[in-house]
Every structure is written in C-alpha cells, then in structure tokens.
C-alpha cells in the first residue's frame, strides 16, 4: 500500500486501478474532490456479470448524448444516468 502525502502533490491526482479503470481527484480550498472516475463492479455467479460506472471530466462530453455520470450493464453501450452525489 502506498501512502500519499497531500503536500507532495501539487493540484491533481490520478489513481490508475487498471488499464481502463481510474479515479481522478483535484485539491481545492476544502480538500480533495473526485473529478472523474471509471471503474467496474464484477459479480460472480449472477446473470449480470458486471456494472461499469463512469463520471466523465467536466467539459469532456456532450451531456445531450452521454450523461456526465452514468453506468453500463455488462458490455452494453447504453448510458444509464446515475446521479452525482455530494457527501452530506
């Protein structure tokens, strides 16, 4: 396990989970916030084998075609809107 010291990281952090999975964060006045991510949840022995969850970076997509935060069921190309949640 690697421990990150926020003072050593200037503004942005991208944590690569695998070749196609990552979490991108940015430091601000109130601390770190997640700006984008892409990862999958895999289910063994289920009819739905995987759900992929994406939060596209701001300005990196056309919201009329692809919601900024969405998920896919299995290998589906369908983009199902997923709400962006703020810790409360």
Residue, then its C-alpha position, 0 to 999 in steps of 0.5 A: x500500500x502506498x501512502x500519499x502525502x497531500x503536500x507532495x502533490x501539487x493540484x491533481x491526482x490520478x489513481x490508475x486501478x487498471x488499464x481502463x479503470x481510474x479515479x481522478x481527484x483535484x485539491x481545492x480550498x476544502x480538500x480533495x474532490x473526485x473529478x472523474x472516475x471509471x471503474x467496474x463492479x464484477x459479480x460472480x455467479x449472477x446473470x449480470x456479470x458486471x456494472x461499469x460506472x463512469x463520471x466523465x471530466x467536466x467539459x469532456x462530453x456532450x451531456x445531450x448524448x452521454x450523461x456526465x455520470x452514468x453506468x453500463x450493464x455488462x458490455x452494453x453501450x447504453x448510458x444509464x444516468x446515475x446521479x452525482x452525489x455530494x457527501x452530506 
